[in-house]
């Protein structure tokens, strides 16, 4: 068959909601797009452990400490699922991690903002994980099979993270004046970065159209962002707090909330590596990787020893 036949069969599978599997023929651009997206997703899970891990030792109670430890462990697991998924496309774990540590690969810009108070753990869970879930539920139906299957478990755990974050803020919102102020301050600082998580507006998203055709994505950046605003604008009423947007109001004609303009200069500045914590996050990851090199070496020696022993038994 000529290349056009392979492309036609490939697109027919996608149009008929048949998953693309690792051994199936796929356009090189489809492979590269998935590697980029899945590896960036994995990097985001791993780097996302840093602002939360910073608060494990300072959690206000043993219960909160246990919850936060469990959440950070979940995110480490998510990264492992996703790296494994990307490896099925022909890339290697070492290559992806080296790209992260060198700054070549991107991760979600949200994790380049600092976590300044305990209330930030609630805001990250409610807003950041809430935004992630809208993206990730859609990815349970993405066209690449290993990615879609990995996302099923991830979404279940992320849903719990969001509820846990909201509950943290709910407790603070019913507390003292200082706790209420802490809650509002965290919401103020994390709201706009959360909206930026959905990426550039559709008119400036270079990959969106092709990703929609290949059903890597099911909704555009702006559609998901609007869905998120509509959801949070209702949920915040239960907290008795407010979102830091004077233009936020219900539009009866559109049946959606109108909201203000994102600071796109800030968005692109953070994406390009100039956010408040970009250098700090990469330095922390590189340090952890270097300090853990002995574990990787020991594991390899052990694996090689087991393999040698197995071969000797067979011989």
Order of alpha helices (4+ residues) and beta strands (2+ residues): alpha-alpha-alpha-alpha-alpha-alpha-alpha-alpha-alpha-alpha-beta-beta-alpha-alpha-alpha
